[in-house]
Amino acid sequence: MTAPHLDPNRKIDFAFLIEARDSNPNGDPDAGGMPRTDPVSGQGLITDVALKRKIRNTISLLNEEEKQPGYDIYVEAGVALNAQHERAYAPDALGSDASQLDAQQWMCTTFFDVRMFGAVMTTGKKGRQAGRVRGPLQLTFSRSVDPITPLEYGITRVTPTKQEDVDSGKVTEMGSKHIVPYGLYLGEGHFSAPLASRTGVTSTDLKMFWRAFTLMFDHDRAAARGELNLRGLYVFTHDDKYGQAPARQLLDRVTVKGPGDATARSYRDYQVEVNDTDLPSGVALTRLIG
């Protein structure tokens, strides 16, 4: 029997907790790479785009050896989107006489992220486009429970970048690193079964998604992201495709309380509560993490 959270015929709502320790969870290019913040509340932010990038990378990694068909990535570093559209019309795919609708279906079948997240594929040569797909799985921005304190540290490298600097006697080069000493971020996600039926999502897709979601930080370590960790993943699954209760009523059951006037510096400084009593009829809770 398929586990509820792996059934693409069910509506799913989920909440997750991400901790950042001495790391930059999502740099803002408009602010010199500083951690993203809400300028009014001071809370830290992680965009949905940043998390989807990590999920895409992890899916590629998981499928690197098996090479299962259907798990190519549409939004891939170093590959033009128009080149991806062209693949649908190639002789070894649909051929040049294919319709846009056929190309769209081919893209959904071939690319995991088109099937799950959707895509706007209306660019490129006339007659070689694939339309627009609404993805069934969407993530929110993640927001830190408390205001964060972004810090910038100066760093020294023992070798300059340019040869002329070496020739002139320069022996070091200065730089900087941005971190959040500690932050606990709460985010949410939603899966629409009616939209999933249009793109062809399977239970295997959901299994791959949850595995990639739980592993994405373990395979995204970098100098500025040494300690990003998934601390909680709570999945509410409805017994039908439309849902038995509003998502907000379910996600509000996940609450996080900070240390008050003290400054949090570890996950233990927070009290996470998940109210799983008296769930609405037809709703099940699966704790994948936490």
Summary of the structure (lengths in Angstrom):
residues: 290
radius of gyration: 21.9
end to end distance: 23.9
largest distance: 74.5
contacts: 872
relative contact order: 0.22
helix: 27%
strand: 32%
